[in-house]
Amino acid sequence: MTYALSGALQAAVYDLLQSDPGLTAMIGDAVYDAVPGGSLPETYVLLGQEMAKDASDPEGAGADHRLTLSVITCAPGFSTAKGCAALICDLLHGAQPTLSRGHVVDMAFLKATARRIDGAAGRQIDLQFRARVADA
């Protein structure tokens, strides 16, 4: 097993989201690893939890990463959040972004959870993806 590709995977996912014109048109550069101080944009994406487990084989070290990305908005209704979540799914499902170390073998959408937050004033959709990476 290796967790050594985690940083490279996160950077590649971040870069993929930040460089997409459709997502940029929707949320600007509001993709965060940590929520910044000050006022937040109406809609933003937060890179969240990650779990990794061994996926090594005789060819070399590897891991399965479960990545959570959250779309958070104070826009009324779920329409804005779902539109943003759909773009993210289109970008990441089946993607093989270039890593600074190793490579992505496969990336797939697993599940989503949509809920009201902040006393029903906001919306959050948590998207979970599986990324299989190999250090070869």
JODAMO-V767312 format. One record per backbone hydrogen bond with DSSP energy under -1.0 kcal/mol. NH is the residue of the N-H (numbers start at 0). CO is the residue of the C=O. Records with the same first field share a line. If there is no record, write none. Layout:
# JODAMO-V767312
NH=CO + CO
This chain:
# JODAMO-V767312
5=2
8=4
9=5
10=6
11=7
12=8
13=9
14=10
15=11
16=12
17=13
18=14
23=19
24=20
25=21
26=22
27=23
29=26
30=28
31=44
43=71
44=29
45=69
46=31
47=67
50=65
52=63
54=61
56=59
59=56
62=132
63=52
64=130
65=50
66=128
67=48
68=126
69=45
70=124
71=43
72=122
73=41
81=77
82=78
83=79
84=80
85=81
86=82
87=83
88=84
89=85
90=86
91=87
92=88
93=106
94=91
102=133
104=131
105=131
107=129
109=127
110=127
112=125
114=123
116=121
120=117
121=116
122=72
123=114
124=70
125=112
126=68
127=110
128=66
129=107
130=64
131=105
132=62
133=102
134=60
